[in-house]
Amino acid sequence: MTTAHVNARVQKHRDALRAAGLRPIQIWVPDTRRPGFAEECRRQCLVVRNDPQEKEIMDWLEAAADTEGWE
């Protein structure tokens, strides 16, 4: 398959998505493979571990979450 063929197929797919009312966006997320990522997660968790406001927020999120159908 040529690069031109692949590019044309990708463009056709993107055009179909746009025609369906969608638009592309780019998002940046933390790189979980980065050295030190797990340690930083642990550090942040320990910071809020006994925080009463954190418990209140987590309780609210649990109550507000729609988990119907989850396994």
URPELIN-V264859 format. One record per helix or strand of 2 or more residues. SS is the DSSP state (hx for helix, st for strand). FROM is the first residue (numbers start at 0). TO is the last residue. If there is no record, write none. Layout:
ss=SS from=FROM to=TO
ss=SS from=FROM to=TO
This chain:
ss=hx from=2 to=18
ss=hx from=36 to=47
ss=hx from=51 to=63
